[in-house]
Amino acid sequence: QVQLVESGGGLVQPGGSLRLSCAASGSIFNIYAMAWYRQAPGKQRELVAQITSTGTINYVDSVKGRFTISRDNAKNTVYLRMNSLKPEDTAVYYCYADINWRGGRGFYWGQGTQVTVSA
Protein backbone atom coordinates (compact mmCIF):
# COMPACT_ATOMS: atom_id res chain seq x y z
CA GLN A 1 0.00 0.00 0.00
CA VAL A 2 1.11 3.57 -0.70
CA GLN A 3 0.88 6.29 1.92
CA LEU A 4 1.51 10.04 1.79
CA VAL A 5 2.36 11.68 5.11
CA GLU A 6 2.42 15.46 5.42
CA SER A 7 4.05 17.66 8.04
CA GLY A 8 4.92 21.28 8.66
CA GLY A 9 1.60 23.05 9.01
CA GLY A 10 0.73 25.38 11.85
CA LEU A 11 -0.13 28.90 12.94
CA VAL A 12 1.92 31.77 11.56
CA GLN A 13 1.59 35.54 11.52
CA PRO A 14 1.01 37.42 8.27
CA GLY A 15 4.31 37.84 6.47
CA GLY A 16 5.73 34.71 8.03
CA SER A 17 6.97 31.50 6.47
CA LEU A 18 6.29 27.79 6.67
CA ARG A 19 7.66 24.73 4.95
CA LEU A 20 5.42 21.77 4.23
CA SER A 21 6.76 18.29 3.55
CA CYS A 22 5.07 15.21 2.14
CA ALA A 23 6.77 11.84 2.06
CA ALA A 24 5.49 8.89 0.06
CA SER A 25 6.10 5.38 1.33
CA GLY A 26 5.41 1.88 0.10
CA SER A 27 6.69 -0.39 -2.65
CA ILE A 28 7.16 2.52 -5.05
CA PHE A 29 8.78 2.16 -8.46
CA ASN A 30 8.56 5.79 -9.51
CA ILE A 31 6.52 8.95 -8.94
CA TYR A 32 5.26 11.12 -11.77
CA ALA A 33 3.67 14.46 -10.89
CA MET A 34 3.57 15.65 -7.29
CA ALA A 35 1.49 18.59 -6.18
CA TRP A 36 0.04 20.63 -3.35
CA TYR A 37 -3.64 21.52 -3.17
CA ARG A 38 -5.49 23.53 -0.56
CA GLN A 39 -9.05 23.88 0.61
CA ALA A 40 -10.31 26.82 2.62
CA PRO A 41 -13.59 26.67 4.56
CA GLY A 42 -16.55 26.94 2.22
CA LYS A 43 -14.38 26.81 -0.89
CA GLN A 44 -13.44 24.17 -3.42
CA ARG A 45 -10.08 22.46 -3.31
CA GLU A 46 -7.63 24.26 -5.59
CA LEU A 47 -4.28 23.38 -7.08
CA VAL A 48 -1.52 25.47 -5.51
CA ALA A 49 1.61 24.09 -7.19
CA GLN A 50 2.67 21.09 -9.22
CA ILE A 51 6.04 19.61 -10.15
CA THR A 52 6.51 16.86 -12.70
CA SER A 53 9.13 14.12 -12.63
CA THR A 54 11.19 16.14 -15.09
CA GLY A 55 11.00 19.30 -12.99
CA THR A 56 8.35 21.28 -14.81
CA ILE A 57 6.60 23.53 -12.29
CA ASN A 58 3.29 25.36 -12.27
CA TYR A 59 1.78 27.68 -9.66
CA VAL A 60 -1.61 29.22 -9.16
CA ASP A 61 -1.32 32.96 -9.80
CA SER A 62 -2.08 33.91 -6.20
CA VAL A 63 1.11 32.27 -4.86
CA LYS A 64 3.59 33.08 -7.63
CA GLY A 65 6.69 34.74 -6.22
CA ARG A 66 5.85 33.64 -2.67
CA PHE A 67 5.67 29.83 -2.73
CA THR A 68 8.28 27.37 -4.01
CA ILE A 69 7.63 23.72 -4.73
CA SER A 70 10.49 21.22 -4.88
CA ARG A 71 11.01 17.49 -4.67
CA ASP A 72 13.65 15.01 -3.59
CA ASN A 73 13.21 11.93 -5.75
CA ALA A 74 15.61 9.87 -3.66
CA LYS A 75 13.37 10.43 -0.65
CA ASN A 76 10.04 10.34 -2.53
CA THR A 77 9.28 13.67 -0.92
CA VAL A 78 7.74 16.92 -2.09
CA TYR A 79 8.11 20.24 -0.31
CA LEU A 80 6.28 23.55 -0.35
CA ARG A 81 8.14 26.57 0.93
CA MET A 82 5.66 29.35 1.69
CA ASN A 83 6.92 32.89 2.26
CA SER A 84 5.11 36.19 2.79
CA LEU A 85 2.05 34.34 3.99
CA LYS A 86 -1.29 36.12 3.92
CA PRO A 87 -4.53 35.44 5.82
CA GLU A 88 -6.09 34.26 2.56
CA ASP A 89 -3.54 31.43 2.46
CA THR A 90 -5.31 29.88 5.44
CA ALA A 91 -6.51 26.42 4.42
CA VAL A 92 -5.94 22.71 4.78
CA TYR A 93 -3.08 21.79 2.47
CA TYR A 94 -3.05 18.38 0.81
CA CYS A 95 -0.26 16.74 -1.11
CA TYR A 96 -1.00 14.66 -4.16
CA ALA A 97 1.10 12.21 -6.15
CA ASP A 98 0.78 10.10 -9.27
CA ILE A 99 2.57 6.93 -8.24
CA ASN A 100 3.58 3.73 -9.97
CA TRP A 101 4.05 1.02 -7.37
CA ARG A 102 3.93 -2.72 -6.96
CA GLY A 103 0.12 -2.63 -6.96
CA GLY A 104 -0.09 -0.57 -10.16
CA ARG A 105 -0.38 3.11 -10.98
CA GLY A 106 -2.71 5.42 -9.11
CA PHE A 107 -3.37 8.88 -7.68
CA TYR A 108 -2.88 9.35 -3.96
CA TRP A 109 -3.63 12.06 -1.39
CA GLY A 110 -2.16 12.95 1.96
CA GLN A 111 -4.32 13.42 5.05
CA GLY A 112 -4.01 17.20 4.99
CA THR A 113 -2.22 19.68 7.22
CA GLN A 114 -3.75 22.89 8.55
CA VAL A 115 -2.09 26.21 7.76
CA THR A 116 -3.48 29.22 9.61
CA VAL A 117 -2.22 32.73 8.92
CA SER A 118 -3.41 35.12 11.59
CA ALA A 119 -2.17 37.89 13.83
C-alpha positions in Angstrom: 0.0 0.0 0.0 1.1 3.6 -0.7 0.9 6.3 1.9 1.5 10.0 1.8 2.4 11.7 5.1 2.4 15.5 5.4 4.1 17.7 8.0 4.9 21.3 8.7 1.6 23.1 9.0 0.7 25.4 11.9 -0.1 28.9 12.9 1.9 31.8 11.6 1.6 35.5 11.5 1.0 37.4 8.3 4.3 37.8 6.5 5.7 34.7 8.0 7.0 31.5 6.5 6.3 27.8 6.7 7.7 24.7 4.9 5.4 21.8 4.2 6.8 18.3 3.6 5.1 15.2 2.1 6.8 11.8 2.1 5.5 8.9 0.1 6.1 5.4 1.3 5.4 1.9 0.1 6.7 -0.4 -2.6 7.2 2.5 -5.0 8.8 2.2 -8.5 8.6 5.8 -9.5 6.5 8.9 -8.9 5.3 11.1 -11.8 3.7 14.5 -10.9 3.6 15.7 -7.3 1.5 18.6 -6.2 0.0 20.6 -3.3 -3.6 21.5 -3.2 -5.5 23.5 -0.6 -9.1 23.9 0.6 -10.3 26.8 2.6 -13.6 26.7 4.6 -16.5 26.9 2.2 -14.4 26.8 -0.9 -13.4 24.2 -3.4 -10.1 22.5 -3.3 -7.6 24.3 -5.6 -4.3 23.4 -7.1 -1.5 25.5 -5.5 1.6 24.1 -7.2 2.7 21.1 -9.2 6.0 19.6 -10.1 6.5 16.9 -12.7 9.1 14.1 -12.6 11.2 16.1 -15.1 11.0 19.3 -13.0 8.4 21.3 -14.8 6.6 23.5 -12.3 3.3 25.4 -12.3 1.8 27.7 -9.7 -1.6 29.2 -9.2 -1.3 33.0 -9.8 -2.1 33.9 -6.2 1.1 32.3 -4.9 3.6 33.1 -7.6 6.7 34.7 -6.2 5.9 33.6 -2.7 5.7 29.8 -2.7 8.3 27.4 -4.0 7.6 23.7 -4.7 10.5 21.2 -4.9 11.0 17.5 -4.7 13.6 15.0 -3.6 13.2 11.9 -5.8 15.6 9.9 -3.7 13.4 10.4 -0.6 10.0 10.3 -2.5 9.3 13.7 -0.9 7.7 16.9 -2.1 8.1 20.2 -0.3 6.3 23.6 -0.4 8.1 26.6 0.9 5.7 29.3 1.7 6.9 32.9 2.3 5.1 36.2 2.8 2.1 34.3 4.0 -1.3 36.1 3.9 -4.5 35.4 5.8 -6.1 34.3 2.6 -3.5 31.4 2.5 -5.3 29.9 5.4 -6.5 26.4 4.4 -5.9 22.7 4.8 -3.1 21.8 2.5 -3.1 18.4 0.8 -0.3 16.7 -1.1 -1.0 14.7 -4.2 1.1 12.2 -6.1 0.8 10.1 -9.3 2.6 6.9 -8.2 3.6 3.7 -10.0 4.1 1.0 -7.4 3.9 -2.7 -7.0 0.1 -2.6 -7.0 -0.1 -0.6 -10.2 -0.4 3.1 -11.0 -2.7 5.4 -9.1 -3.4 8.9 -7.7 -2.9 9.4 -4.0 -3.6 12.1 -1.4 -2.2 13.0 2.0 -4.3 13.4 5.1 -4.0 17.2 5.0 -2.2 19.7 7.2 -3.7 22.9 8.6 -2.1 26.2 7.8 -3.5 29.2 9.6 -2.2 32.7 8.9 -3.4 35.1 11.6 -2.2 37.9 13.8 
